[in-house]
Amino acid sequence: MNKMGFFGIHGIDNLLGEGLAYGAQIMIRGNSGVGKSVLACQYVKEALSCRDNCIYICCDESPREMREYLKQYGLHPLPYEETGRLVFVDAYSLEPTGKNYFSSEDGLEKYLSLEKEVIETMKNGYPTRIVVDSLSTLFLGRDQQEIMEFHRYRLKLLKKASIICLDLMVDEVLEESMFKLSAHLYDVIIKMYYTGSPERPIRALHMGKMKSGKFDSSQLYYTIDANIGLIVMQNLAG
Amino acid sequence: MNDKYIVKLINNVLLGVSQLADSVPMGGKNYLEMVCDYYAARMFNQYKNSFHPASDKAIDICHAWVELMESEGFIDKDVYKLDNGGDLVNINVNKADCSYCEYCTTAKAENLPRICPRLLSFKWLTSNLMGQPYQLKTEEFSDSNWCQGTIYPGEMISEILTKDGENISVAGERAMVLSTNAFGILVKTINDYAPHILERVLYESTYYSSQVEYEKIESHYNNKRELIEHLLNTIARLGNIRYEIIEYDDMNKKAVVYGHGSYLAEIFKNNQLYTSPKASCASGKGRLAAYFTKAWGEEIVCEEMKCEAFGDDHCEFILLRKNI
């Protein structure tokens, strides 16, 4: 049986059924603060626990901050970085210190070649997963056609290389039309949002995929624990 | 029966006891010390009417015992040299005519737990006649004809599995034996009802109980590594997992520990508790993080880089500072 990938979050993993094939592409979208990066941290922890490699592209926070988040959720990144199983790419800092960095002024072609270069360093025989947090930040101020060409080309490359990719997108940053155009490129889409009343907001997510132009999804409610991360409230599944 | 036969018999009986102590959970040296304690108590009770120490000091008690044993024709007192060190007594025993020589050398060669019955009898005497527990530290010098022991006041690290009426106890605390099947069902039930807490339950329950274990014996050791090794040996003797310290860098606060025969890896594999194989030894991580945090005085975390759940030869744990 082929190895499949999971998030390490019960409820979401149950909806995945047999799991994600290597080469699967996932979009996580939602407003700031809804828990996208928390979900990404748990996903990285799961990947490393399952002996996958992981590349984390930090666009909205520095690698240093991401390392601290990972520690908070029970994973110290250093041993994995030292053994080359976890690589951070700094696409956030104005004066990056690591060897892998990307500036918002650089073209998307440069991003593609950097991503390819980092993937090629991971030659330990383990499957690789990649997280871009968030891809929408990379797209800021760029032409829609350029974005779509980049998007299609990059996802094709990752699929061919059997890499599971998790792209985070911030709702406020991109036009809704961009999401619609991009959505069909992904195998799984998770839309995270607040529901309930403004006084008592409840976190929820829809998980599914685009089918004939419609988002066919299941709803789950979740909360965030400071040490565990996302906890899906299974008995409240929509 | 001639003397040669009796010596042979005693040595083989002792070797058999060492083998037995090695093969039972929480066995080892502690059981052998219990055997010696019972033996010393019986000897003392049989001859106590002739036991007249010059004072209640440890050195006089030891001298009186040597005198008594010689007067009964059991030993030659010139084989023993006793030196007074205040509360301590240094005891040197000549190896040349030692009746237990075959036992001692064979047990050492076969890597069996072993004790020196001659030196241990002094520990029992002082512990029972002076109203405070005494311990024995032995040293061997291969280039000398003498074995050396020191008895000194000190609490015993009580850790063996004992029967306590209808219950069993470990280190004086009521204990129970749980099969991996029963523990596996417990873990599976937590996983069925609250999967998100399983890892933390396993990690934290072991972390906090391991801190208590460490604190219990902390005062017995000056050397932190020896203390941790003692604790890890206890875990191995309980049949949980055998740890092996591969790297111990207390300057930089980094360690590498291998784990062999992890019960949790087995439980996770057998009960298919994860959707895909993953590093499973959350308890092992919690235990090691607790011991090293205590030993090194700052928060140490543990990552499991290899795991028997993947089919690796051993689990590999890396200990490092949380704040780096």
Interface residues (C-beta under 8 A of the other chain):
Chain A: K3 M4 G5 F6 I9 H10 D13 G19 E46 S49 C50 R51 K71 G74 L75 H76 L78 P79 Y80 T83 D225 N227 I228 I231 V232
Chain B: P195 H196 I197 E199 R200 Y203 T275 S276 P277 K278 A279 V301 E303 M305 F310 I318 L320 K322 I324
